[in-house]
């Protein structure tokens, strides 16, 4: 499936114990996992791909919705102009780059690109 700009493309959760969380979702729902280092695991076979990031911080809102966009600079500027606030500036990760932002109500989302 081709990635489309402005569509929800991925979802991230946080977890205190990645091995435990992989066992749970694998056993309960049949999800598959690929580890990216010791602090991140991606899942598939769930209807929408996503991942779990290790954290020791309190998990308040455990889901991070990730949208796709072809041009991170353009969409970042548009988000700011429309009243969003950048919480993590553009950074690289295996597979691309992304940033995170708060919408006007305080919901945190991310936007990524493979460019």
N, C-alpha and C positions, 0 to 999 in steps of 0.2 A: 504494500500500500504506500502510495506517495504521500510525503508530508505536505500539509497545506498550511500556509500562513494563517494565523489567527485561530486555529483549531486546537482544542485540548489534545495533547499528544502523549502525555506521560503523567504519572502521579507518584509523588514521593511521600513516604512515611518515615518516622523516626523509630528507633528501637534501642532498648537498653542492652539486648543480647542478640546479636545477629544469628548465631547458631540456633538458639531457641526459636526465634521468629521464623527462620527458614524451615525448621522441623514442623512447626505449627501449620504454616500455610501449605507446605508440601503434603503433609499427612491429611489435613482437613479438606483441602481444595484441589490438590494435584498440581500446584504451581511449580514451575521450574526456576532455578536460580543460577546466576553467574556472578561470582565474586570479583570485585575490582578493588584489590588491596584488602586491608583488614577492617576498613571502616565503612564499606559500601557493598551492597549486594543488589543486583537487578533481578526483577522477576518477569516471567512471561507465562503464557497459558492462563491468563486471568481475564481476558476480554479487552484490557487496556494495559500496555506495558508500564512498568514502574520500578521502584526500588525502595530499599530501606537504608537509611543513613544511621550509623551508630551515634548515640548521644548519651551523655551523662546528665544533661540538663533536664529539668522537668518538661514533660510533653504536655503542652497546653492544647494546641491545635495540631494534631498529628499528621495531617495531610497537606502536602504542597502540590497544588495543581500546576502543571507545566504546559505552557502553550508553545507552539512552534511558530517561528517567523524567519523568512529568508534573510532579512536585514536587521540585525540587532540594533545598530545605531539609529536607524529610522524609527523603529517601534519604541525604543527607549525614549527618544525625543518626544514622540507623540504621547506616550504615557505621562511624561512630566507635564507637557502642555495641557493635558486633560485633567490634571490634578492628582496624579499618582506620585508616590515618593519612592525613590530607589533605596533599597535596603542592603543589597549586595551588588556592587558594580560588576561589569562584564568580566568573567573569568573563564579560563579554559578548563576542560575536563576531557576524559577519554571520549572521543566522538564529536566534540564541538566546543561551543562556548555558550554561556548563558549569563543572565542576571536575574535578580529578584526585586520585587517591588510590592508596595502596599497600595491597595485601591483606596478611594476616599473613605470607605468604611473601616479600613484597617485590616482587610483580608490580604494575606501575603500569597503571591503567586510568583511564578518564574516564567521566563521566556528563553528558549534555546534556539540555536541554529547550528547546522552542520557545516556552515561556511566559515 
